Amino acid sequence: MEHSIELDVNLNEFVRNVHFSSHSGDELYFDSNGDPPARFDIVKNYFFKSDFPNEYELTLIKVGSFDHSAPVGEQLQIYNTTDLWGPHLSQNPNSVCSNSCIPGYRMSIIEGWPECCYECVLCSAGEISNTTDSAKCLKCPEDQWSNEERNSCIPKDIEFLSFMEPLGYIITLFALLLSLITVAILGIFIKYRNTPIVKANNRHISCILLVSITVCFLCTLLFIGQPTHISCMLRQSVFGIAFTVALSSVLVKTMTVVIAFKATKPNSKLKNYIGNRFSNRIILICCCGETLICASWVIYFPPFPESDTYSEYGKIILLCNEGSVSMFFCVVGYMGILALLSFLIAFIAKDFPDRFNEAKNITFSMLLFCSVWISFIPAYLSTKGRKTVAVEIFAILVSGSGLLGCIFLPKCYIIFIRSDLNIQLTVCKT
């Protein structure tokens, strides 16, 4: 047994050192593992159905060879004259069950299939793939977006409510038109300041109200154009203070109507509260409250320009971040309180017997004003981007138009159309 083992070891060592050439010229040797050099014929096999049931005939055709002992680059040989796949195959077969995914697509493994089987899925919006058979898509930077083919990132379009777009045209046109109408009415009131209809409704407060309404219309232009630090800080403050002056003037008008009727009683002390001095104090006090809110807002929570990269596909929306939504609603809420007080007082005084009693007109104007701004709150909270700005501008223009139309258009009608009412009142006073 020992002799047999020794003979096997000696023979194994001898075989490892064998190296000779055969009659065909092939070199024979064994490597360190005892394996001969790898030499293979590459053949294509055809299986043909035989004349006998369940039997096939095999045809082998050599198309190349592989010789591991040959120099690198010459080990694999495919005959140039050989038709690898013909004549029975019209095109080369695929070795995988899926085609390659072109750039813009990513590979998605099909559940239950081998890993080499996948489907090509288009990259999501904002993502790209720029290589073939990409395993995942790459996200574009915030200031860029994917093109339609999803194979490269392109800069996003920058948008804001501009004077040059249709919506900007319309808003600017209406703001300027309403401002000119208000200025024209102011000119009419100044020209006919000595007529009974103008004198009977506190012409001093009427002029302040008209000026404030003009500013309200013009302040909408601050909401249009590319946002800047100055425009963002000014537009809400100017809007809030201008509307506060207007509502304070309306409140003074309604209070004047009530005081004027109550002061007709003998020895009434309310006569001391009739006049421009009292009216100016009320307006100043009301404006101080709104000014304090706006100043606190600008100092502690200043609005600033912001880029919205998510609201619209492939666009960067430039807008103003209000800094504090709570402060914005404090400004609107303060105006709402003044409007509600004016509405309640005007509603009480609407049935006072006087041909020139404007309490009814004020009641309708405050009702419209409150309706607009109550509707504004859910619309403001549910919109994004440029639509939010457009909603606020719409509320400003409509509420300002309500004040102008309900309070002043009836007076212009009397001045130009029903001038006989002025004459009748002048005769009665005479």
HELIX and SHEET records of a PDB file:
HELIX    1   1 GLU A    2  ARG A   16  1                                  15    
HELIX    2   2 PRO A  166  LYS A  191  1                                  26    
HELIX    3   3 PRO A  196  LYS A  199  1                                   4    
HELIX    4   4 ARG A  203  CYS A  219  1                                  17    
HELIX    5   5 THR A  220  PHE A  223  5                                   4    
HELIX    6   6 HIS A  229  LYS A  262  1                                  34    
HELIX    7   7 LYS A  269  TYR A  273  5                                   5    
HELIX    8   8 ASN A  276  TYR A  300  1                                  25    
HELIX    9   9 VAL A  325  ALA A  349  1                                  25    
HELIX   10  10 ALA A  359  SER A  382  1                                  24    
HELIX   11  11 ARG A  386  ILE A  407  1                                  22    
HELIX   12  12 LEU A  409  PHE A  416  1                                   8    
HELIX   13  13 SER A  419  LYS A  429  1                                  11    
SHEET    1   A 2 HIS A  19  SER A  21  0                                        
SHEET    2   A 2 GLU A  27  TYR A  29 -1                                        
SHEET    1   B 3 ARG A  39  LYS A  49  0                                        
SHEET    2   B 3 TYR A  56  ASP A  67 -1                                        
SHEET    3   B 3 LEU A  76  ILE A  78 -1                                        
SHEET    1   C 2 TYR A 105  ILE A 109  0                                        
SHEET    2   C 2 TYR A 118  LEU A 122 -1                                        
SHEET    1   D 2 GLU A 127  ILE A 128  0                                        
SHEET    2   D 2 LEU A 138  LYS A 139 -1                                        
SHEET    1   E 2 GLN A 144  SER A 146  0                                        
SHEET    2   E 2 CYS A 153  PRO A 155 -1                                        
SHEET    1   F 3 ASP A 157  GLU A 159  0                                        
SHEET    2   F 3 LYS A 315  ASN A 321  1                                        
SHEET    3   F 3 PHE A 304  ASP A 308 -1                                        
END                                                                             
